[in-house]
Amino acid sequence: MTQPLAGRTVLVTRPAHQATALAQKVAAAGGEAFVFPALGIEPVATDRLAEALAYLAGADIAIFISPNAAQFGMAAIRARGDLPDTLRIFAVGPGTARALVEQGVEGVITPDGQDSEAVLALPQLQAVAGRQVVIVRGVGGRALMADTLRARGADVRFMECYRRTCPHADPASLLARWQAGGIDAVTVASAETLHNLATLLGEPGAPLLAATPLFVPHEKIADAARRFGIAHVVATPGGDAGLLDGLVNWFRNKTGSKHE
């Protein structure tokens, strides 16, 4: 039986330390992954997190926004001690929950959904008046989580433990491969990654990016990609497994020539 991604090359744009898992899934399905990180992740120095860490020590709830928040947040927390025993831990999505479990965190609560809205719908976060909440995330990001919990009466602080950057990368080999018809699909996990990719590719890459099917793990990112001018945008289930499912389903439905 032919593997579903046989003969297909998928551009993987995750940060370098997170690209391997998706690349391996693509390869296992018979495809080739072209890894070109279009997002960099840098930790914020622990001494800049002193105020947030002090607040965390007396907090009731901590919400980790992403796998990076789990990795860099827990590194900062463990550098100063550990999580308080009475703290309730929430994760946005199963990928973040898995990252926390890998860090040795137990009792993580996560919804079925992949976004802030799904976490905010959890019954455990409805009656939070008077509770102290720490949202562990990167620098910047959506205000919805904090605004909603404050409206419910919680005192909310951020622990912004990493920052997103645009890598300094030479796109020459990627452009050459793409111009020769060698990139069949693009995956991005955020609108910021898409904008960085476009910046790195420059003018020569613009028509290639616009014409190649783009796979994203959330409808909000898909909307941003459509506004950006991408012709074929596919919103998949969340995480690497969801992106792979989307790729497999797309190419299974393709018949005839490789570049139909």
C-alpha positions, 0 to 999 in steps of 0.5 A: 500500500502506498504511503499517503505522503509518498512523493510529497515534500512538506515545509516544516517551519516550527522553531528548531527545538520543536520541528523534529516531531512533525518532521518524523511524522511526515517521514513516517507517512512516506513524505519528506520534511524540509525543515526551515524554522521561521520562529525563534524562541528565547528564554527571558532571564529568570531574574526578570521574572522575580516578581511573577515568581514571588506572586506564583508562590501564593497563587491558587491557579497557574495556566500554561499557554503553550509547550514553550510556556511549559518548558521555559516556565518550569525551568524558571520556576525550578531555578527558584524552587518549585510549584506550590503544593496547593496550586491548580495547574491548567494547560491550553491543549494536549501538547502543553499538557504533555510538555508539563507531564514531561516536566514532572508536573502532575494533575494537569487540567486541560480541555478537549479544545486547543485554545483559550476559549476552551480553557475558559469554558472549564467548570473549574474556572467559572467561580474564581472571584478572589483567586490569584491566577498566574498566566504563563506565556510568551511576551505579548499574546492575546488578552482574552484569558486575563480579561475574562478571568478578571471579569470573573473576579480573579486577580491575574498576573502574567509570567512572560518567560520567553519571547518569539523572534524572527530567525536569521536564516538564509532562504536560498536553498529553500527558494531553489527547491521551491522554484523547482517545484519541490515544495508541496505543502507548508505548515505553520503553527501561528500567524507570526510564523507565517509573517516571519516566513514571508519576510525571510522568503522576500519578494522571490518567495511571495508567489510561491507561498501564495500558491502552495497549500498551507496547513494550520492548526487553528481556524484563527490562524487560517483566517489570518492566512487567508487575509494574507493572500494564501490561495489554499488554507486548510485548518486542521485539528491541533498539534502535530498529529492534527497537522499530519491528518490534514496533510494526509487527507488533502493528498489522499483527495488529490488524483492525477499528477503531483502538482494538480 
